[in-house]
């Protein structure tokens, strides 16, 4: 409610627009503790200087609440998983709204083909095998995979209609 009153006042909007270039200039030229030039020990490089460099080192602004990289508990190569479907991966694509009956995870089961472990980066899993023609090309982090401890089984034939 209070925010909408501020947005309705044209004087406040004009004042903000007038001061916006100063704010952006300050943020671009003020050194941040999250960026440093490679080979230096001092953290604190301005974003406007970092843009000019080919490569920079950076720290995340917040620390992760889970182990990352070599400390992370990994799945094994060949494990069976289902992956979390992206918005446009099921029927209709981006133009259709997701329905309650759409699946959350892939209906097909895939094997882990490749595991990429990098320092200070989440472990990436690539899915598929030689006979898997519908395997996704993108990599997945652990939270996007549903690990299947055993392959699902079909019901016995006596239960079929």
N, C-alpha and C positions, 0 to 999 in steps of 0.2 A: 504494500500500500504506500509506504513512505517513498520507496524507489520510484513508483509510478508518478508521484507528485514532483520529484526532481526531474524526471524525464519530460514532464509536461511544461516545465518552465523554460521558455526559449532563451532567457538570459543565461541560465546555468549551462545549457547546451552550447551556446556561442562561446562562453568563457572556457569551457572544456576544449572545444575545437581550437580556440586561439592558443591555449597552452599545450596542446598535444605534441607539436613538434619539439618543444623544449623537453618534455618528458621522454620522448623517444630518443632524442639526442643524448640525454643524460644516461639512459639505460644502455645505449650502444657504446658509450665512451667510458663508463665506469668499470673498473676492473672487478672481475668476479673470482671468487675462490675456487670455482669449479673448473676453470680452464687454465692450462699452462702450455707453453711451447715445448716441443719435444727436445730433450737434452738439457733442459734447465731444471733446477730443483725448486724454484719458486712458483707457487701457485698464485694466480692473480693476473689474468690477462683480460683486457677489454675485448668484448665481442667484435668491435670494429677492427681491432688488430688481428684477431683470430681468423676473420674472414679472409684476410690477405695471405695467410699461410697455407701451404699445401696440406699440412697435417698438424693436428693438435691432440693433446691428451686431455681427457675430461673425466670428472668424477660425477656419479649420479647425485642429484640434489637430495634424494632420500635414500636411505640404506634399505636393502632388500630384507624382507622378513623370512626368507628361506635361504638354504644353502644354494650357491650358484657355482657353476663350473665344475672343477675337480672334486669339490666337497659334496656335490649334489648326488643323491641316490639315483642311479640310472637304471633304465630297463635294459634288457639284454637283446642282442641282435637275434632276430628270429622269433621274438615274442609276438603273440597275436594281439592286435589292438583294433579299436574303432576310433575314428577321429571326429572331433567336434566340427560340425558343418558350419561353414561361413554363411553369411546372409544370402548370397546369390547362388549357393551350391545346390539348392534343392529346386523344386519345380517353380517356374515363373521368373526366377532371377530377381534383380533389384526392383523391378517395377511393380511386382506383386507383394502384398503384405504377407508376412509370415502368419500361418494359421496355427491354431492350437494342436492340430493333428499332424503337423510336420515334424519329422524326427529331429532330435537334437544332435545325435551322433550318426555317423555313416551307417547305412544298413549292411554294408559289406565289411568283411573282416580282412585286414591286411597284416602282413608280417613286417617287422622292422628290418629294413635293408641296410641302413647306414646310420651311425651315431657320430655326431661331431661335437667334441668337447673342446671349448676354448677357455682361456684364462679370463675370469671375471665376466663371462657371458653365459646365458642359460644353455643347457645341453639341447642340441637340435637333433630331431629324429626324422629320418626320411623313410618312407614306406614303399612297399612293393617288392616283387620278386620277378624272376624271369617270365613266368606265365601270368602275371597280374597286369592286364592291359588297362585297367581302370584305376590304377594307383595315382594318387595326387602327386603333383610335381613339387609342391612347396614343402618346406620343413615345418615341424611341429615342436612345441615345447611340451614338457611333461603334463602340464595342466590341460592341454588340448587333447590328450589321449586317454581312452578308457582301456586299461589293461585287462585282458581276458585271461584268467588263470587257467582255463581250459576251453577248448573250442566248443561252441554250442552244439547240442545234439538234436536231431529231429525226433519227434515222438514216435513211439512204436507204431507199426502199421495197424495194429488192432484198434488204435484210437482214431484212425482216419475215418471220415464219413464215407 
